[in-house]
């Protein structure tokens, strides 16, 4: 989508129609961002904020057309609802919420508050419940499908899952099981609470089970604790997981046991990666930095090309024609059985020499045969 110079001039002085009234507000489109800026998932929220800030620096149209306010959800549903109510009271037109549990909490309120709501949630049920909610992310089933195809290509026969009770992890795991190829047995090893950090009993079970690979469906902090405990028990086995692996600090804290692990995620433009790391000094959860960047560019640079003022309804209607290219690659609006979302390309990522890279497509992502030899030797 391109923004013509003449229309940009109009957009710079645009009058915003306040939702639900005929009153014209001369201020830019008010966009409220609800994300975990503190707590165990603060890396995600900070990456998102950094991406939006970087987009604002790259395009003057963003500051001209949009005014952003950031609220810390702490990854807590009740806190997110309170943040949404504050933003609605201040007459914010667009809401962007990051996180599965918080999205499930705020999405049902979108209709009553008359806002255009975008959520980073992998659960299609979140957008199906409201005409005003669009997921700005792929579904968990799509990530699970990509992972299932990688496991098939690796020739695995039996894998075990160690998981934490978490909305995102559950939908990805459901997608993996749904798309698992015949002949692949998936065994649940153990289920944990987000506060748990002792996985030694699961490591003992894994050694006895003689599995080809282990799915590490844990959250930040737990991931590194699990891998350190694998090393403590001298157990080497191929592993796979989720985008909680997309953190160089988590990878470093995990030690050598995480080497070779794979997970499904979106691919980030290499130039954006380099610019981001140079500016912020890290690439923690950079996928969500790119997601925030693309969201800001789409909403605040591209959509105003169609008219100089946008209401909540305008934003939602115009999103239905979105098809563009951003830092996460080509993306487009989709509506599948009422699940309204923006679809991005998904790839397999891999830990190689302590770095997170996109796995080549012409070889086995995981070597299960080596794992079988290693476990049986122990």
Order of alpha helices (4+ residues) and beta strands (2+ residues): alpha-beta-beta-beta-alpha-alpha-beta-alpha-beta-alpha-alpha-beta-alpha-beta-alpha-beta-alpha-beta-alpha-beta-alpha-beta-alpha-beta-alpha-alpha-alpha-beta-beta-beta-beta-beta-alpha
